[in-house]
């Protein structure tokens, strides 16, 4: 086992369903208001504003992306993703794959650490937590290759996989949440974990100052193993659903930072706020019926390629996302394993070529089909723009727009719709294969399309040594773009605006898309 895994692992902000960005805001104020009663200068109260309450405080049930800050404050993870996209020690001090094939992974647990309830963080406790997460988590596909997690000594843990899983390090960080270590007391009564905290993080939930659905208050963990990581006397997460109100609060000095949309960015900059952004998601239309079960034309590669050539990605990205979006033909984004810059323009806008391909496939007059999309996040607007471009080549559509993620998922798996509007968060190629490209990827491959050549490429990449994996992942992603499974249209940025003279450590990058509220955000 290597002393420390040096491999770069991108942040896996897999935003559930079609939520393409978590709408959040941060404040660091001298007076925090009635919800906290704390006053003072820097180091007093940090208030984080979220657009919605968490799905759960249980890290295995929380929504990755929108709920991380609620969980990260109270749960340390085995590894920590730094602002530069490099993994760092947290509850594990060394880690690495054993042998070849990416099937066996060893961890050494930091000695002398306790959970907030005073019980020790042992290898046995870590193994029990990981086993609970892989069997009960929302994203069980990510750990589907894991066959066992065992304590091999007082401070060592081994993860064994039935098939290669090259992304175990990335799953164990504070972004993916799988590595959030839960105490034995929490595992003894999982029903309580949704509204309480059972971790070993720098803060503990203050139930007396918390009103579920309105605000969540956190106090420093007095027994935390690294006191230098605790930057605040109190952290409050306040639920505010109106993003315009949040921006106004920053403009007036009542708040110091927030997550914003493209339409708010110019205002934030003009008001002197610091704006940081990085690619966080991709959006487009998924051509799921690749065998032509519902829409026969989609079984033709030429038809799927025609639908790609027909889309003016540059115009759509600029209209919807301004400078905070970029046209793309792939479902990977910069900073992720599998991203290939040359795939960004494999299908340049060419309606004439699109019509030619349709004619060659036997559809000179086009065809019609049903399409499903979801309201919100710009996904419905983007889908409509794509459908307008398709109309210019003779492809007409009947679109169903769902108002909730649940409706979208239900319709997606019904196999009634051959094409689905989508939005999805950044992920490396291996996780994308589990959710998008393999036959068991239910929501994003509902017709269970199987391509032996693609499966072989993905399997080769999954088992490869770290040095070879990036090129192999790119080969797999190039292949799926060439097969025109998706009409990916644009990647869009997660955008944060904040008062740069009050906060430090508020970082986002292509390697890490989520500011680390628990460890790095501090008073300036």
Secondary structure, DSSP 8 states (H G I E B T S, - for coil): --SS---B-------STT--S--EEEEEESB--TTT--B-STTSEEEEEESS--S-SSTTTS-TTTSHHHHHTT--BSEEE-TTSBEEESSEEEEEE-SSSS-EEEEEE-TT-B-TTS-B--HHHHHHHHHHHHHH-TTGGGGTTEEEEEEEETTEEEEEESS--TTHHHHTSTTT-TTB---HHHHHTGGGTTTS--S-SSEEE-GGG-BTTTEEEEEE-TT-S-GGG---SEEEEEE---HHHHHHHHHTTS--EEEE-HHHHHHHHHTT-EEEEEEEEEEEEEE--TT-SSSGGGG-HHHHHHHHHT--HHHHHHHHHGGGEEE-SSS--TTSTT--GGGGGSS---HHHHHHHHHHTT-TT-EEEEEEEESSTTHHHHHHHHHHHHHTTTEEEEEEEESSHHHHHHHHHTT--SEEEEEEE---HHHHIIIIISTT-TTTSTT----HHHHHHHHHHHHS-HHHHHHHHHHHHHHHHHTT-EEEEEEEEEEEEE-TTTEE-----SS--S--TTTT-EE-
